[in-house]
Amino acid sequence: MKSNGPQKIQNIYVLIGFFFLFLSLIAIAIPIGPYVWYRINPNETDKDIEKIVKEITTEKIEHKTKTTSQVPPLDPSLPETPFVIIPKINVESPISTNKDFNTGLAKGSWIVSDYGTPEKPELPIILAAHRFGYANWSVEKRNRISFYNLPETQEGDDVFIYWNQRRYNYKIYKSKESTYISDYSADLILYTCKFFNSPVRIFRYAELVK
């Protein structure tokens, strides 16, 4: 009677092979998932924008007597266009100051109007960006200019803002998932949507490093 040991070993290897193939397919699907989703459902971008810009404040924010202790030196090597840089997740996103949020979000991050700027810190700076972006964005572009990987940031991570060729350094001190801003004492608030169809947003609160 022949032993069926080799056949069992072969079956085990086949199962292991299918398992790793399945993991590979998941790894491939995760980064291209948003691209495929927006190709199939192009109107979802408008819904995403609606969720991003929907009212996120629950109270009237009063101006605070908050000033920068030292204005960073002018650095002509920095771009004249405002940028937000998050080294932890390789984000280099242009900041749009356009009051039209549709225009701003299409280019990268958008600074919410009527709140703070690095030069006017009496109110918190609020920066919003798409999580998943547009159908015509490549995976590389989405990862670079959107907040797709914002959930990977944590307390202690640096955030830099280039503003009028000066570099302002902020440090994340709180992570939160909510439908509205919960900490108005922050110098900088970053946020994006959590899922395709959810009112929950991902917030990162940061303070200016003086």
Residue pairs with C-beta under 8 A, 6 or more apart in sequence:
31 139
31 143
32 139
34 132
34 133
34 142
34 148
35 135
35 137
35 138
35 139
35 142
37 44
37 132
37 196
38 44
38 45
38 132
38 133
38 134
38 135
39 135
42 135
44 196
45 133
45 134
45 135
47 197
48 130
48 131
48 132
48 193
48 196
49 101
49 102
49 105
49 130
51 193
51 198
51 199
51 201
52 101
52 105
52 128
52 129
52 130
52 191
52 192
52 193
52 201
53 101
53 128
54 199
55 180
56 126
56 179
56 180
56 181
56 191
56 201
57 180
57 181
58 180
58 181
59 184
61 115
61 123
61 124
61 184
63 122
63 123
64 122
64 123
65 122
66 121
66 122
66 187
67 121
68 118
68 121
68 168
68 208
68 210
69 210
70 210
71 166
72 166
72 167
72 168
72 169
73 166
74 165
74 166
75 165
75 166
75 167
76 165
78 162
78 165
78 166
78 167
79 162
79 165
80 164
80 165
81 94
81 95
81 162
82 94
82 95
82 97
82 111
82 161
82 162
82 163
82 164
83 92
83 93
83 94
83 95
83 161
83 162
84 91
84 93
84 95
84 109
84 127
84 159
84 160
84 161
84 162
84 190
85 91
85 92
85 93
85 159
85 160
85 161
85 162
86 150
86 153
86 157
86 158
86 159
86 160
87 157
87 158
87 160
88 152
88 153
88 154
88 157
88 158
89 143
89 149
89 150
89 152
89 153
90 143
90 144
90 149
91 143
91 144
91 145
91 146
91 147
91 149
92 144
92 145
93 108
93 109
93 129
93 144
93 145
93 146
93 147
94 107
94 108
94 109
94 145
95 108
95 109
95 110
95 111
95 127
95 161
95 163
96 103
96 104
96 105
96 107
96 108
96 109
96 110
96 111
97 104
97 111
98 104
98 110
99 113
101 110
101 128
104 110
104 111
105 128
105 129
105 130
106 134
107 145
108 129
108 145
108 146
109 127
109 128
109 129
109 145
109 147
110 127
110 128
110 129
111 117
111 125
111 126
111 127
112 126
112 127
112 128
115 123
115 124
115 125
115 126
116 122
116 123
116 124
116 125
116 126
116 187
117 125
117 163
118 125
118 161
118 163
118 166
118 168
119 163
119 164
121 187
121 208
124 184
124 185
124 186
124 187
124 188
124 189
125 161
125 187
125 188
125 189
126 181
126 189
126 191
127 188
127 189
127 190
127 191
128 190
128 191
128 192
129 145
129 146
129 147
129 150
129 190
129 192
130 142
130 146
130 147
130 148
130 192
130 193
131 146
131 147
131 148
131 150
131 192
131 193
131 194
131 202
132 142
132 146
132 148
132 193
132 196
133 141
133 142
133 146
133 148
137 146
142 148
143 149
146 192
147 190
147 191
147 192
147 202
148 192
150 190
150 191
150 192
150 202
150 204
151 194
151 202
153 172
153 175
153 204
154 172
154 175
155 172
155 173
155 174
155 175
156 171
156 172
156 173
157 171
157 172
158 169
158 170
158 171
158 172
158 209
159 169
159 170
159 171
159 172
159 188
159 190
159 204
159 206
160 167
160 168
160 169
160 170
161 167
161 168
161 170
161 188
162 168
168 208
169 208
169 209
170 187
170 188
170 206
170 207
170 208
170 209
171 206
171 207
171 209
172 204
172 205
172 206
173 186
173 205
173 206
173 207
174 183
174 186
174 203
174 204
174 205
175 202
175 203
175 204
175 205
176 182
176 183
176 202
176 203
176 204
176 205
177 194
177 200
177 201
177 202
177 203
178 200
178 201
178 203
179 199
179 200
179 201
181 189
181 191
181 203
182 203
183 189
183 205
186 205
186 206
186 207
187 206
187 207
187 208
188 205
188 206
188 207
188 208
189 203
189 204
189 205
189 206
190 203
190 204
190 206
191 201
191 202
191 203
191 204
192 201
192 202
193 200
193 201
193 202
194 200
194 201
194 202
